[in-house]
Amino acid sequence: MNSELDVYTAVIAISDPGACVAARHLVVQHERFETVREVTNAVMAIDACEILKPDLLLIAEDSPGLRGSEVLGEIRHVSPYTQVILLATYDATYLHNSEHAFVSASLSVPDSISDALDSVSEALDDPTHESVPERRRADRRIKQDWTKVFAERRTSVGRRTEEFH
């Protein structure tokens, strides 16, 4: 690997163990990204991004509980500079309309993930690149206002922390 190139951090949020191993392998194989955390659902991905502020988040759309696309606005809020690759199990064409994802790819087409990783590393290398334009925090197409849910969650965590001090 060229020592002049930066190595970027990545969080993988995929519930299926086999798919997670495949995604991890592709990230390691790319050599520009280092996996710093693996989580099994979208809510844990929010926490990981808030704490670690990774350069990249690979998140599966079919995450248990909340779909990956349902939490992208919140991830964008807690870690605005994190690039997001939204992963579909088979066909990623329906994910292309997700406004908070940098790119979408399919787990069944490894080349699409490799191409997505190339695109993200190029974007991270270019400081003038705007990853995702400023967007509304809540996507109005989502049935429930998850922004309020996560705001309440953050507030309750703060209250619990104060109780211990």
C-alpha positions in Angstrom: 0.0 0.0 0.0 1.2 3.5 -0.8 2.3 5.1 2.5 1.4 8.6 1.1 -2.3 7.7 1.1 -4.5 8.2 4.1 -6.3 5.3 5.7 -9.9 6.1 6.5 -12.0 4.7 9.3 -15.1 2.6 8.6 -18.1 1.3 10.7 -20.0 -1.7 9.3 -23.7 -2.0 10.3 -24.9 -5.3 8.9 -27.0 -7.8 10.9 -26.4 -10.9 8.7 -23.1 -12.5 9.8 -22.2 -13.8 6.4 -22.9 -10.5 4.7 -20.9 -8.7 7.5 -17.9 -11.0 6.8 -18.2 -10.3 3.1 -18.4 -6.5 3.6 -15.4 -6.6 6.1 -13.4 -8.6 3.5 -14.1 -6.0 0.8 -13.2 -3.2 3.1 -9.9 -4.8 4.2 -9.1 -5.7 0.6 -9.6 -2.1 -0.5 -6.7 -1.0 1.8 -7.8 2.6 2.1 -10.2 1.8 5.0 -9.8 0.3 8.4 -12.8 -1.1 10.2 -13.0 0.4 13.6 -16.4 -1.0 14.7 -19.0 -3.6 13.6 -22.6 -3.3 14.8 -25.7 -5.4 14.1 -28.4 -2.8 13.6 -29.2 0.7 12.6 -29.7 2.2 16.1 -26.3 0.9 17.2 -24.8 2.5 14.0 -26.1 5.9 15.2 -24.3 5.4 18.5 -21.1 4.2 16.8 -21.1 7.2 14.4 -21.8 9.6 17.2 -18.9 8.3 19.3 -16.3 7.4 16.6 -17.1 9.9 13.8 -15.9 7.5 11.1 -15.1 8.5 7.6 -17.4 5.7 6.2 -20.5 3.9 7.3 -21.6 0.8 5.5 -25.2 0.2 6.6 -27.6 -2.5 5.4 -31.1 -1.4 4.4 -32.6 -4.6 5.9 -31.4 -3.9 9.4 -33.6 -5.4 12.2 -35.9 -2.9 13.9 -35.3 0.2 11.8 -34.2 0.1 8.1 -30.9 1.6 7.3 -32.5 4.4 5.3 -34.7 5.4 8.2 -31.8 6.4 10.4 -29.6 8.2 7.8 -30.9 11.6 8.7 -29.9 11.1 12.3 -26.5 9.7 11.3 -26.0 12.8 9.2 -26.9 14.9 12.3 -24.5 13.1 14.8 -21.6 12.7 12.3 -22.0 15.1 9.4 -18.8 14.2 7.6 -19.4 10.5 7.5 -19.9 9.1 4.0 -22.6 6.5 3.9 -22.8 3.4 1.6 -26.4 2.0 1.9 -26.4 -1.7 1.1 -29.2 -3.8 -0.3 -29.2 -7.5 -0.1 -29.9 -8.0 -3.8 -31.0 -5.1 -5.9 -29.8 -1.6 -4.9 -31.7 0.3 -7.6 -34.5 1.3 -5.3 -32.0 2.8 -2.8 -30.7 5.4 -5.3 -33.3 7.9 -4.1 -32.0 8.0 -0.5 -31.0 11.6 0.0 -28.6 11.0 2.9 -26.6 8.2 1.4 -23.4 8.9 -0.6 -23.9 5.9 -2.8 -25.9 2.6 -2.7 -24.5 -0.8 -3.5 -25.7 -4.5 -3.5 -24.3 -7.2 -1.2 -24.9 -9.7 -4.0 -22.6 -7.7 -6.4 -19.2 -7.4 -4.7 -17.9 -5.2 -7.5 -20.6 -2.6 -6.7 -19.3 -2.3 -3.2 -15.7 -2.1 -4.4 -16.7 0.7 -6.8 -18.5 2.4 -4.0 -15.4 2.2 -1.8 -13.4 3.7 -4.6 -15.9 6.6 -4.9 -15.8 7.3 -1.2 -12.0 7.3 -1.0 -11.8 9.7 -3.9 -14.4 11.9 -2.2 -12.5 11.8 1.0 -9.2 12.6 -0.8 -10.7 15.7 -2.4 -11.1 18.4 0.3 -13.3 20.5 -2.0 -15.8 17.7 -2.4 -19.1 18.3 -0.7 -20.3 14.8 0.5 -23.9 15.5 1.0 -25.5 18.9 0.8 -27.1 20.3 4.0 -30.5 18.6 4.3 -33.5 18.7 6.5 -33.0 16.5 9.5 -36.2 14.6 9.0 -37.0 12.9 5.7 -40.8 13.6 5.3 -41.3 10.3 3.4 -40.6 8.4 6.6 -43.8 7.4 8.3 -42.7 8.2 11.8 -40.6 11.2 12.8 -37.5 9.3 14.0 -35.8 12.7 14.7 -38.1 13.1 17.7 -37.5 9.6 18.9 -33.7 10.0 18.8 -33.9 13.4 20.5 -35.9 11.9 23.3 -33.4 9.0 23.5 -30.5 11.4 23.8 -32.3 13.4 26.5 -33.1 10.4 28.5 -29.5 9.2 28.3 -28.4 12.6 29.6 -30.8 12.4 32.5 -29.5 8.9 33.4 -25.9 10.2 33.4 -26.8 13.1 35.7 -28.5 10.7 38.2 -25.1 8.9 38.7 -23.1 12.1 39.4 
